[in-house]
């Protein structure tokens, strides 16, 4: 099941619940076309990256495959896996969910997330992999991919087997795999390109925003009513749902993911 960006973003460290090594995953990823990277033009911020994401079951059989975009400047990071919605974090810890078709957005302030019993690692949102997690893994030999110098890490976190190839110059992963008894998730960088801070900002401009705290008073708003009906938001409960509309309890959300 593919989770919405918020749930995956917040579930990432905990949802490091998956990875029993599967040759099928790496073979599937290796068959995808990888762009040539313009490494001399890339910087840790003002960048757009595309990752192929493959989710597999415990037998290593791919169950879902999709593209994840990560776009960031110095102030915000944006995640997108579908045209219907995308999500952003800013350096102040605010989380915003955008709905392009309706040109509407909903902002969750840090106090809103705390009231929903949702914890998160803001550094992880900006680097995809938590720096704390990386520090707990065993460092391997350096390797080269395209013009990137990669640092290799691996290790066990509880019942999770984690493998990471890290681009130090970008402070972002080139390849990242999480495996556990129930299945696996594999991220592979497909493309990376520079993006001006101004262009990143234009992605989130022109939206009619509503604070999450005001959702309960806005149920007569057709957009809010639609989002509640479709399971994107709910005032009360945890307020977070997977893409099938199933409620995700607030206590289960610690960490990050897509």
N, C-alpha and C positions, 0 to 999 in steps of 0.2 A: 504494500500500500504506500503510495507516495504522499507524504505529509505536506501540508501547506508550509510556506517558508517560515512563518512565525513558529509553528510547532517544531519544525526541524531545526530552525535556528536555535530555539530554546532547548531543544532536546539533544543537541549535538553531542555534548560530552557524555550525557547519560546514554544517548542512543549510540554511543560508542559500544553498542551491544551487538556488534555483528562483525564477525570475520573468521571463517575457517577457510584457509587458502584454496582458491579455485583457479585452475588454469583457464577455465572457460571464460572468466571475467577478463583476464589480461589478453586473451586471444581476441575477444570481442572488441576490446578497446583498441588493440593494435591494428585492427582492420579499418578503423575510422581514419579519415584523412586528417593529418595534423598540419596546420599552417606553418609557414616559415616565420620565425619570430624576428622582429626588428629590435634585437636586444639593446642596441646602443641608444634607442629612443625611449626605452621603458624605464619607469621609475616606480618606487613603492606606492606613490599616490598618483592621482590623475591618470587612471588606467582602467581599461575594460578587459576582462578575462572571460573566456568561455570554457566550461568544464563539461565533458561527457560524464554522466553519472549512470552507473549500472547497479541496480539492486538485484541480488540473487537469493535463492532459497538455500536451505542448509545442504542441498546436494550440489550447489554450484550452478544451478540452472538459472539464467537471467530471467527475472520476472518483470522488470521495468527498466527502461532506458530513456533518458531525457537530457536535454541541454540546460545547464544552469549558467546564467550570466551573473558576474560579480563586477560591479562598477563602483569606483570610489574616488573621492578627492580627500583633502585633508580634514573635511568636516563631516562627511557622511559616506555610508556604504550602502549600495542598493543590490538586492538579490531578485532575480527574475527567473521563473521556470515555466511560466505560462503567459499568454497574452491577456488573460482575464484580470490578473492582479499582479502587483509586485510590491516589495517591502523594503523599507529602509531603516537604518539606525543612524543617529547622529552622535557626535562625541559627548553630548550631555546625557546620553542614555535614553533618549526618546525613541520610541518605535512607531513608525507610521506605515499603515497599509493603504496602498493606492489602488483605485479601480478606474483604469483608463477609459473604458466605455462610458461610464457615468461622469467622469472627471470629478470624482469625489475621493476623499481620503479620511481616515480615522487615525487620530494621534493618541498613543498610549504614553503618558508621562511615567517617569520612574515610580512615582507614588501609585499610579494605576497598576503597574506590574507588581509592585509589592503587595497591594491590596488583593491581587489575584493569586498571591503566593507563588509568583513566578520569579525565579532567580536567573541570572544570566551573567556571562563573562563578556564585557564590552570589547576587550582586546580580541577575544575570539571572533566576534562579529566582524572586526576589521581585518583579520588575518586568516579566517576560515578554520584554522587549527589553534587551539588555545596554547599560548606560550608556556603555561604551566604544564600542560600535557606534554609538550615537546621536551621540556626539561626533565621529565620523568622517563623518557625513552632512552634506549641505548644507542649511542652514536656509532655509525658504521663508516665505511670508506666513502670518500667523495667520488662522484661520477659526473659525467658530462652528458647533456641532452640538448641537441641543437647548439645554441651558443650559451646555454645556461650551465653554470656550475651548481651541482646539486649536492646537498648534504643528506645522507641516508640515516634514518632512524627506524627503530623497531622495538617492540616489547609487548608485554602483557599488562593489561589494566583490568584486574579482576578476571573475568572470563573472556575478556576481549583481546584479540590479537590485532595489533596495530602496526601498519607499515607506512612510512612516510618518506617521500623524496621532496626536499625543501629547497626552494630557490632563495638563498640568503639575500641576494641583491634586491629582491622584490618583497621579501618577508611574507611569502605566500607559497602554498604547496604546488608542486608540479604533478605529483601523484600521491594519492592518499587512500588507504584501504583499511576498513574496519571489519573484523570478522568475529562471529560468535556462533554459538550452537544453532541459532535459529536462521542464520543467513549472513549476508555480507553487503557492504556498500563500497563502491569503488569510484573514486574521482580521478579523472585524467584531464590535465590541461590540454585544450585543443587549440586555443588562439589567445593572443594577448596583443593589445594595441594601445598606444597612448591616447588620452582623452583629456581635453582641457577642463579645468575646474568649472569654467563657465558652461561648458556643454553638459557636464554632469548635473549642474544646478538646473538647467532647462528641463531635464527629465521630470522633475518634481514641481515645476511651476504651473500655475493656472488651475490648481485643484481647489474645490470648495471643501475645506477641512472641518471636521467635527471632533471635539475632544471625546475620548471614550467615556469620561465621567458624565457627559451629557446624553449618551445613547438612550438611557432609560427615559429621558424626557422628550425623546424625539421619535418615538415609535410610530407616530402619525406621519412622519416623513416617508414617502413611498420608497426612497432608496434604503433607509434603515429597515423598513418592514421587509423589503426584498432580501437584504443581507441576512436578517435574522431567519427568514424562511429558508434561505439557501444554506444556512448553517455557518456563515462566515463570522458572525458576531452574535453575542448574547450578553445582555446586561445581567450580571449575576452568574452563578455557576462559575466555570473557569473563564468563559468567554472565548475559548480556543477550540478549534475543530480541525479534523483532518479533511482532506479534499472530498471524502465521501459523506461529510456532515456529521461524523461521529464525534461526540464530546470527548475532549482530552482533559482529564482532571488536572487542576493547577498544580497539585503536589507532584505530578510526574514530570514537570518541566524544569530541568536544571541544565543549563549548558547551551549548546548550539547545534546547528546542522546546516542545511543548504544555505 
